[in-house]
Amino acid sequence: MLIVDQDYKTVQKRLDSIFYIGIGLVFVALQGVKPLEVLFSYAMLFTGNLLILYVAFRQNESKIVVITLLMALAQITRVAL
C-alpha cells in the first residue's frame, strides 16, 4: 500500500512539473515585453500546449483539454498578428 502511494505521488509530482513547464513555455511565447521571432514563438506555443494536453489526458481532465485546444487556436492567431 505504501509503495503504491509513493509511486502515485512521484507520478503526480512529475505531471505537475510537466504542466507548469508547459504553462511557462506558453507564457514566454506570448509575453509582449521582449517579443520573440514568430517561428520560435510558434514552436514554444506548440510544445507548451502539447505538454498541457499530455497532462490533461493523463489525468482525464476533459475540461482542460477543451480549454487548451481553444486557447491554442487563440494563441496562434495572436502570434500571427
C-alpha positions in Angstrom: 0.0 0.0 0.0 2.8 2.4 0.9 4.7 1.7 -2.3 1.6 2.4 -4.4 1.1 5.7 -2.6 4.8 6.7 -3.2 4.6 5.8 -6.9 1.4 7.8 -7.2 3.0 10.8 -5.5 6.1 10.6 -7.7 4.0 10.4 -10.9 1.8 13.3 -9.7 4.9 15.4 -9.0 6.2 14.7 -12.5 2.9 15.6 -14.1 2.7 18.8 -12.1 6.2 19.7 -13.2 5.3 19.0 -16.9 2.2 21.1 -16.6 4.0 24.1 -15.1 6.7 23.9 -17.8 4.0 23.9 -20.4 2.4 26.9 -18.8 5.8 28.7 -18.7 6.5 28.0 -22.3 3.1 29.4 -23.4 3.7 32.5 -21.2 7.1 33.2 -22.6 5.9 32.7 -26.2 3.0 35.2 -25.6 4.7 37.8 -23.5 5.0 41.2 -25.0 7.9 42.8 -23.1 10.5 41.2 -25.3 8.8 39.7 -28.4 10.3 36.6 -29.9 10.7 35.6 -33.5 7.4 34.3 -34.9 8.7 30.8 -35.7 10.3 30.4 -32.3 7.2 31.7 -30.7 5.1 29.1 -32.6 7.4 26.3 -31.5 7.1 27.3 -27.9 3.3 27.6 -28.1 3.1 24.2 -29.8 5.4 22.5 -27.2 3.8 24.2 -24.2 0.3 23.3 -25.3 1.3 19.7 -26.1 2.7 19.4 -22.6 -0.5 20.8 -21.1 -2.6 18.4 -23.2 -0.5 15.4 -22.2 -1.1 16.1 -18.5 -4.8 16.7 -19.1 -5.2 13.4 -21.0 -3.2 11.5 -18.3 -5.5 12.9 -15.6 -8.7 12.5 -17.6 -9.4 16.3 -17.4 -11.7 16.8 -20.4 -12.4 20.4 -19.5 -8.7 21.3 -19.5 -8.3 19.5 -22.9 -11.1 21.6 -24.4 -9.9 24.9 -22.9 -6.3 24.2 -24.0 -7.4 23.5 -27.6 -9.5 26.7 -27.8 -6.7 28.8 -26.2 -4.1 27.3 -28.6 -6.2 28.5 -31.5 -6.5 31.9 -30.0 -2.8 32.0 -29.2 -1.8 31.0 -32.7 -3.9 33.8 -34.2 -2.5 36.2 -31.7 1.1 35.5 -32.7 0.3 35.8 -36.3 -0.7 39.5 -35.8 
